[in-house]
Amino acid sequence: MDVLEKLTILTDAAKYDAACTSSGGSRSFQKGHIGNTSSSVAGCCHSFSADGRCVTLLKVLMTNRCVYDCKYCVNRRSNDTRRAIFTPEELADLTISFYRRNYIEGLFLSSGVYRSPDYTTELMIKALRLLREMYRFNGYIHAKAIPGTAPELVQGLIAGGQAAMFTAQEGAEDSEQLAADDLAAARLNEKDALVALAASGRTPYSIGALKYARARGAAAIALVCSPNSPMSKEAILTICPLPGPEVITGSTRLKAGTAQKLVLNMLSTGIMIKLGKVYGNLMVDVQATNQKLAERSKLIVMEATGCSRAEAEAALDSTDGSAKLAIFLRLSGLDVQTAKQKLKAADGYVAKALMNCTKASPVHN
Ligand code: SF4
C-alpha cells in the first residue's frame, strides 16, 4: 500500500477523534466554500498556538488497526473497514512535506491500539522524535496519550535538557539544583533506581541527582571512572570502571565514555531480561518496525520453536507480528486467546507461562 493510500485511510479514520476546534461540525461540506467543519471531509483540523493564532494541523492516526472493540468506534476490531499503518518515517516525512508546502503548521496525532498500548506509543514517539530531532520541527504537535501505556520505565536526563544533545548548554552541569528540578519533574520516587554518570565523579549536576535520589529513598548509583570520588560518597553503590589515562588528555569521551557506555548497555540488557523481553538468549519482544526486524522476528520464532519459515510466518500472522506470542503459541499448543491470557498471567515471561502448560519447549527450559 502506498503512502497516499495510507494517508487517505488514516485521515478518514481520524476525523471522529474529538478534541479540536474544527472537527465534527454539522454543516455539510460545500464545494467552493471555505471554513469547512464537516466530519465528512478529513485531513485537517485547527487549534490555537501560544500567541493566539489559529493554526491548521494535519489530523491523522498512526494506525486504525486496534486490538480493542469499543462499540462506538469506527476503528473497532470487529468493524469491516480498510486498515493501514504508517511507519514513523512515513509519518514524519509526510508532516514535514506538508509543512514545507505551507499546507499545515502542525500535527494532531492519535492512534488505534496496535498490538499493545506500549508498542503503539513507541511508534508515535519515534515519529515525533524524528520530527523534533531529525527535522528540527519546532511547531505545534498535539499527540494523544494511548490509554494503558506503561509509565516510562527508563528515563534519560542530561544537564541542560534535550538541547544539550546537539548544542553545548554551558554551565548547566554546574548546578545541583537543576538536577533536583529535573528529577522532580520526572517524578522520581522510592521505587526508582537512579544511575548518575560523570567520568570525573565530581560533576555538580550528577552529585545533585544522587542527593535528590537518596533523599527520596530511591536507589542512588554512581557510574564514574575515578575512585573515591565525591559522587561515590553520595551513592549507595558505585560502579567504577578504570580504563586508565585518556588518549587525548582533557577529553573523557574516548576511554571513560566508552567504558561507561559498556556498563549502561549491560544494565539496560539486564533490565530487558528481568522484564521478560528475552527467552533463552533470544530477544522475543523484537518490534518489527522495518523489514530487517520483521525478518529477525521470523528467525527468532524459528530458532525458539524449531519450526519452518512458513510455520513461523503463519504464527506471526496470527499474533499480529508479536514474536513472543507466536513462540508461546507454538510451544504451548494453545489457541491465540488462551495463549494471550496465560502469557499475561505470567507477567509476559514465556518460560514462566510454559511451566503452566503441558506441551514442553523443544529448545528452552
Ligand atoms: S481503543 Fe480507541 S481506537 Fe481502539 S476501538 Fe477503542 S476507541 Fe477505537
Residues whose N, C-alpha, C, O or C-beta is under 5 A from the ligand:
A	BS01	SF4	C66 Y68 D69 C70 C73 N75 R76 R77 S111 G112 V113
